[in-house]
Amino acid sequence: MTTIEQRDQAAQWHAWIAENLLRGVSPYDIAGTMEASGVDRSSAEQAIASAADHPYLQGARVAAEAAAAASAAKLASNAAAPGSSARAKKYAWWLEVQRRAARLSSHHGELPRVTNPSAEEFLEDFYSRNRACVIEGAMESWPALERWQSPDYLKSVCGDAIVEAQSRGNAGGDAATLSDANLAKSLPFGEFIDIVETAGESQDWYMIANNGAKNLQPLLPLLDDVAYAPFLQPDPARTFLWYGPKGIVTPLHHDLTNNLMAQVRGRKYIQLIAPHESAHMYNHVHRYSQVDSFDIDYDAFPAMRDVTIVDVELGPGQMLFIPSGWWHAVRGLDISITLTMMRFPWDNEFHEFYDSYGEL
Ligand SMILES: O=C(O)CCC(=O)C(=O)O
């Protein structure tokens, strides 16, 4: 028999699933969050599927759509707030003011570098200012820096564990397409390591953050080789391993939270674009851009000519702070292993008030 606490907990999960489905969050992301919180993956998927089919949820969806249509119509007929496009133009004007002001700096287009900042320095100079930076010297005590250079070491720690990674084959497209759950394959970590280590320059296999929920338990022992900096909180569920061959690409997108990339092995080339450039960006859906920023087609995307792209090369032992809303695209210059970390001791739940999941 279930206890009262268990019953209450299940009810809370059901309400949370329904809320997120209505907000348009993908079932894959919902299942990932539940799994990271300790819910068995197949029970999570079952609960999500039955919620999605439930007549109560379908009714709520119809009511929500009707309410949204009514409020859009009200906005459009209100002379004081003449429709969302006038309001959107005004937000673009505010952004343009920021962009023009930023260009006046003699350091425009440069990325600040800081050595081993304290939590207070990092908060004051970068985190609270939504300002990107490279951090040096904050990974010196990481055993991973030496140990993870060796594929044999990685195999000795968890080579038999079943992990998940993206097998892209020839799939092209934006970052959303390449992180799609349909491309995820399960295999022993040792087998994945052999594939990546012998792939040469390749666009095929890549272990990414979207595989993180599946890889949390199998790869947990590797986190013994990591020492979290004072401006991070240790949280395996918000620490993601990226492991891929030379040439592998993550196309242009922005995150909904602040994100710290820690480069452990190999080098990565990263393009960064400040959020105040966004009125000149092409952003067809959610947080993704349809522009190939490594080979921009300026005839198709002329406004990109006005966008300042900051280039960074990140090597082992260096971190890159990518604040929420900063556009970025990444290419592996070598076989590379990166950790991304998102658990900071300060507000980082910016996804909670984000509501632009669909086409834009
Ligand atoms: O390292 C990569 O390939 C991409 C990392 C990234 O874009 C992210 O964490 O948002």
The ligand as an ORCA input file, in Angstrom:
! r2SCAN-3c Opt
* xyz 0 1
  O      30.765     22.140    -26.118
  C      29.867     22.143    -26.942
  O      29.926     21.532    -28.019
  C      28.618     22.964    -26.713
  C      28.391     23.472    -25.309
  C      27.170     24.329    -25.299
  O      26.819     24.909    -26.296
  C      26.348     24.491    -24.119
  O      26.647     23.920    -23.068
  O      25.335     25.229    -24.208
*
